[in-house]
């Protein structure tokens, strides 16, 4: 038995080769009987993506002790309903002051296991605040520290939109956490192949699924900054050593209801009609390219 436990039901297998074709790591090959097996060093190359299990039309492949009968069937989705879900998503800043029920919270947490990651690197960490009372303690701690900082002389030079946030905080408004009863913090190990992208993808999935359940969400850059600058906050959120705090999302039952979608200004889009393989790039353009793609 292989370490990664590739098991093929040879009575079911029809030798179609889809598992071999879809293996991005080239970990599989067909044997002399047209049945899949690990290729030379294939077991080491396997990235545990389970594509072989998922693509098999007859459910003949088990791997990593995962059996096809325990997977859900793939449904045909309604594209109009999905588009409406995307269009109707809004950042929620008014929440009912109550906890989500345990079943809904667990659904949200379980869903995150299906978030795609670079190289199938499943090492992200999610810290959840599931109790409003604990969230209120965090809210009080952070707001108290910020008010102390903003009351000092160094904060007198804050201008523009940040002056508005400063004044709101000093007036007792919860501009950081927006009264949300719950929060999730996602962090990634520094050696993750896509350390900055995976958390954003995960929270995007989380947000849309939450919206489908009638749960409101809000991306919270202010809370992320607080976690980065207040080590005691990160410590109590149980961020593992060697992990980078990537982003924060607030969530809970919304205390506001939107009746229609918005009408956003369109993004600029370009269709590339040709590609000149002989094109030259000047030194100036190279410097500009490096500068614009390396800042921030």
C-alpha positions in Angstrom: 0.0 0.0 0.0 1.4 3.4 -1.0 1.9 6.2 1.6 -0.7 8.3 -0.3 -2.9 5.2 -0.6 -3.8 5.2 -4.2 -6.4 2.4 -4.6 -8.0 1.6 -7.9 -11.1 -0.6 -8.2 -10.0 -2.5 -11.3 -13.5 -3.9 -11.8 -15.0 -0.4 -12.1 -12.1 1.2 -13.9 -12.8 1.6 -17.7 -9.2 2.7 -18.6 -10.3 6.1 -19.9 -7.1 7.7 -18.7 -8.8 10.9 -17.5 -7.0 10.7 -14.2 -3.6 10.5 -15.9 -4.5 13.4 -18.3 -5.7 15.7 -15.5 -2.8 15.0 -13.1 -0.8 18.3 -13.0 2.1 16.7 -11.2 2.5 13.9 -13.7 2.2 11.5 -10.8 0.1 8.9 -12.6 0.4 6.6 -15.6 -1.5 3.7 -17.1 -0.1 0.2 -16.5 -0.1 -2.6 -19.1 -3.8 -3.2 -18.4 -4.7 0.5 -18.9 -5.3 0.9 -15.1 -3.8 4.0 -13.3 -0.9 3.7 -11.0 1.8 5.9 -9.6 4.6 6.7 -12.1 8.3 6.6 -11.1 8.5 9.0 -8.1 4.9 9.9 -8.8 3.9 9.4 -5.2 6.4 12.1 -4.1 5.2 14.5 -6.8 1.6 14.1 -5.9 0.3 17.4 -4.4 -2.8 15.8 -2.9 -5.2 17.7 -5.1 -7.6 14.7 -5.4 -8.3 15.6 -9.1 -7.9 11.9 -9.9 -10.7 11.0 -7.4 -12.9 13.9 -8.7 -12.5 13.3 -12.5 -13.1 9.5 -12.6 -16.5 9.1 -14.2 -17.1 5.7 -12.5 -15.7 6.4 -9.1 -12.9 3.8 -9.3 -10.2 5.8 -7.6 -9.5 6.3 -3.9 -6.5 8.3 -2.7 -5.3 9.7 0.6 -7.9 7.5 2.3 -10.6 9.5 0.6 -13.3 7.4 -1.1 -15.5 8.6 -4.0 -18.7 7.5 -2.4 -18.0 10.1 0.4 -17.8 13.0 -2.1 -20.8 15.1 -3.3 -22.0 14.8 -6.9 -21.4 17.9 -9.1 -24.6 19.8 -9.8 -25.4 22.0 -12.8 -25.5 25.5 -11.5 -27.8 28.3 -12.4 -25.5 31.0 -13.8 -28.1 33.8 -13.5 -28.6 33.0 -9.8 -24.8 33.0 -9.2 -24.4 36.3 -11.1 -27.2 37.9 -9.0 -25.4 36.6 -5.8 -22.3 38.4 -7.0 -24.1 41.6 -8.0 -26.1 41.8 -4.8 -23.1 41.4 -2.4 -22.6 44.5 -0.3 -20.2 45.4 2.5 -22.3 45.3 5.7 -21.6 47.8 8.4 -24.7 47.4 10.5 -25.2 44.1 12.3 -27.8 42.5 14.7 -26.3 42.1 18.1 -26.6 38.4 18.3 -24.5 35.3 17.7 -24.9 33.1 14.6 -26.3 29.7 15.4 -23.8 26.9 15.8 -24.9 25.1 12.6 -24.5 28.2 10.4 -21.1 29.0 11.9 -19.9 25.4 11.2 -21.1 25.6 7.6 -19.1 28.8 7.1 -16.0 27.2 8.6 -16.3 23.9 6.7 -16.7 25.7 3.4 -13.2 27.2 3.7 -11.6 23.7 3.2 -12.6 24.0 -0.5 -10.8 27.3 -1.0 -8.3 26.9 -3.9 -4.6 27.6 -3.0 -1.4 27.8 -5.0 0.2 24.3 -5.4 -2.7 22.9 -3.2 -0.7 24.2 -0.2 -3.3 23.7 2.6 -1.6 25.4 5.5 -3.7 28.6 5.9 -4.9 29.3 9.4 -8.3 30.8 10.3 -8.9 32.4 13.7 -12.6 32.8 14.4 -14.4 34.9 17.0 -17.7 33.1 17.4 -19.0 34.7 20.6 -20.2 38.4 20.6 -19.0 38.8 24.2 -15.4 38.0 23.2 -15.8 40.3 20.1 -16.9 43.1 22.4 -13.8 42.6 24.6 -11.6 42.9 21.5 -13.5 45.9 20.4 -13.1 47.6 23.7 -9.4 46.8 23.9 -8.5 48.0 20.4 -10.7 51.2 20.6 -9.3 52.1 24.0 -5.7 51.8 22.7 -6.5 53.8 19.5 -8.2 56.6 21.4 -5.2 56.9 23.6 -2.9 57.1 20.5 -5.1 59.5 18.7 -5.4 61.8 21.7 -1.7 62.4 21.6 0.1 65.3 19.9 1.5 63.1 17.2 -2.0 62.5 15.9 -2.7 66.2 15.4 -1.3 66.1 11.9 -3.8 63.5 10.6 -5.8 65.1 7.7 -8.1 64.1 4.9 -10.5 61.1 5.3 -8.4 59.7 8.1 -9.2 62.8 10.2 -12.9 61.8 9.9 -12.1 58.3 11.2 -10.0 59.8 14.0 -12.9 62.1 15.1 -15.4 59.3 14.9 -13.2 57.1 17.1 -12.8 59.9 19.6 -16.5 60.3 19.6 -17.0 56.7 20.5 -18.0 55.3 17.1 -16.8 51.7 16.4 -15.3 52.6 13.0 -12.9 49.6 13.1 -15.3 46.7 13.8 -18.6 48.3 12.9 -20.4 46.5 15.7 -19.9 43.1 14.0 -20.5 40.2 16.4 -18.0 37.9 14.6 -14.6 38.1 12.9 -12.3 35.7 11.0 -8.6 36.3 10.7 -6.7 34.4 8.0 -3.0 34.0 8.1 -0.5 32.1 6.0 3.0 30.6 6.5 5.7 32.7 5.0 6.8 29.8 2.8 3.4 29.4 1.1 3.8 29.6 -2.7 1.0 32.2 -2.9 1.3 33.8 0.5 -0.5 37.0 -0.5 -3.1 35.6 -2.8 -4.5 32.5 -1.1 -6.1 34.4 1.9 -7.9 36.8 -0.5 -9.3 33.9 -2.5 -10.4 32.2 0.7 -12.2 35.2 2.1 -13.8 35.9 -1.3 -15.3 32.4 -1.3 -16.3 32.9 2.4 -18.0 36.2 1.6 -20.2 34.8 -1.3 -21.2 31.7 0.6 -22.0 33.8 3.7 -24.2 36.0 1.5 -26.0 33.0 0.2 -26.9 32.1 3.8 -28.1 35.6 4.5 -25.0 36.5 6.5 -23.4 39.9 6.0 -19.6 40.5 5.7 -17.1 43.3 5.6 -13.5 43.3 4.5 -11.6 45.1 7.4 -8.3 46.6 6.6 -8.3 48.6 9.8 -8.5 45.4 11.9 -5.7 43.9 9.9 -3.5 46.9 10.7 -4.4 46.6 14.4 -3.4 42.9 14.4 -0.1 43.8 12.8 0.7 46.6 15.3 -0.8 45.1 18.5 1.1 41.9 19.2 -1.0 41.0 22.2 -4.1 41.0 19.9 -2.4 38.6 17.4 -1.2 36.4 20.3 -4.7 36.0 21.7 -6.0 35.3 18.2 -3.7 32.3 18.3 -1.8 33.2 15.1 0.8 30.4 14.7 4.5 31.3 14.7 5.9 31.8 11.3 2.6 32.9 9.9 1.8 36.2 8.3 -1.5 38.0 9.2 -3.1 38.4 5.8 -6.6 39.9 6.2 -9.6 40.2 8.4 -13.3 39.8 7.6 -16.2 40.9 9.9 -19.5 39.0 9.7 -22.8 38.5 11.3 -26.6 38.8 10.7 -27.1 42.1 8.8 -29.3 44.8 10.4 -29.9 46.4 7.0 -31.4 45.1 3.8 -30.6 46.1 0.2 -33.5 45.9 -2.3 -31.5 46.0 -5.6 -28.1 45.7 -7.1 -25.8 48.7 -7.7 -24.7 50.0 -11.2 -20.9 50.2 -11.0 -18.8 52.1 -13.4 -17.2 49.5 -15.7 -13.5 48.6 -15.4 -11.2 49.2 -18.3 -10.9 46.0 -20.4 -8.7 45.3 -23.4 -8.9 42.4 -25.9 -5.5 41.5 -27.3 -6.0 40.8 -31.0 -2.3 40.0 -31.9 1.1 39.3 -30.3 4.3 40.4 -31.9 7.1 38.0 -30.9 9.7 40.4 -32.4 8.7 43.4 -30.3 11.4 45.2 -28.4 11.1 46.9 -25.0 13.1 50.0 -24.4 15.1 50.5 -21.2 12.7 53.2 -20.1 9.8 50.9 -20.5 11.6 48.1 -18.6 12.3 50.5 -15.7 8.7 51.7 -15.6 7.4 48.1 -15.7 9.6 47.1 -12.8 8.6 50.2 -10.8 4.9 49.9 -11.3 4.9 46.1 -10.5 7.2 46.3 -7.4 5.7 49.2 -5.4 3.5 48.4 -2.4 
